[in-house]
Amino acid sequence: MSNPTPQHSDRRPVAYLNDQFLNSPDARALRILAEFLEPLAHFRREKVRDTVVFFGSARLREIEGPLAKYYDHARILARMLTEWSGQFMNGTHRFVVCSGGGPGIMEAANRGAQDANGKSVGLNIGLPFEQFPNPYITPELSFEFHYFFMRKFWFAYLAKALIVFPGGFGTLDEMMEVLTLVQTQKLAKKMTVLLYGSDYWKEIINFQALVNYGMIAEEDLELFQFVDEPAQAFELLKAGLAQYLQPETPETPAIAKSTNPQKPAGA
């Protein structure tokens, strides 16, 4: 008796269409790679050359609580930055506002960019609470991440400056990671880092105590500056970003360069 002819329904899908495989532990490397390649494709398509990143709490809403002023300040600063950066468009978008994509300070930053009719990036991540994409992100530049470390990569990779508004664990984590990269020269670029709200940050973190106990060097305090007003922050940002307006500045930023003298530069 001859074997029955195989039916099309018996065929397994090719690997890249097999959801069961793609969501399995064996395909984790593919999922990680996808969270690099998908944003990369969108940034290239939308011609986003570099970004200015806004960090801050999802809990700081527009009209709630004693720290509500920071929502307005973030929105104003993002608008000012976007209006200013518009003059440098020459086939690419420069110094595009980028946030974590959620509510609070993140929403304020994206909203300010929209006020100026500019693009903005939202790097959202799925969390049990608080985090959902705000409506002010440019749709083509709204991303959803599963892996925190890939989200952090995209925060750092295109960023030319960082503004850190008051926040909690997530903001502290993101800020300290960038400061560590700058301190250890793993970011091969000079990044302007502003801590917005000097009273808040000086109460939350005693940076001078880290120096006093020998945990960081005195010069590490020069890696960031405190600011309290949008106009003050804007002037410092313009001064810091001016270095990237030179014609010889490469479009693709260098990141995580080796500092091992036995290896060639960029290894």
Secondary structure as UniProt FT lines:
FT   HELIX           8..10
FT   HELIX           15..17
FT   HELIX           19..22
FT   HELIX           25..27
FT   HELIX           28..45
FT   TURN            46..47
FT   STRAND          51..55
FT   TURN            58..59
FT   TURN            66..68
FT   HELIX           69..85
FT   HELIX           86..88
FT   STRAND          96..99
FT   HELIX           105..115
FT   TURN            116..117
FT   STRAND          120..125
FT   TURN            135..136
FT   HELIX           139..141
FT   STRAND          142..145
FT   HELIX           148..158
FT   STRAND          159..164
FT   HELIX           169..183
FT   TURN            184..185
FT   STRAND          192..196
FT   HELIX           198..204
FT   HELIX           207..212
FT   TURN            213..214
FT   HELIX           218..223
FT   STRAND          225..227
FT   HELIX           230..241
FT   HELIX           242..245
FT   TURN            247..248
FT   TURN            261..262
FT   TURN            265..266
//
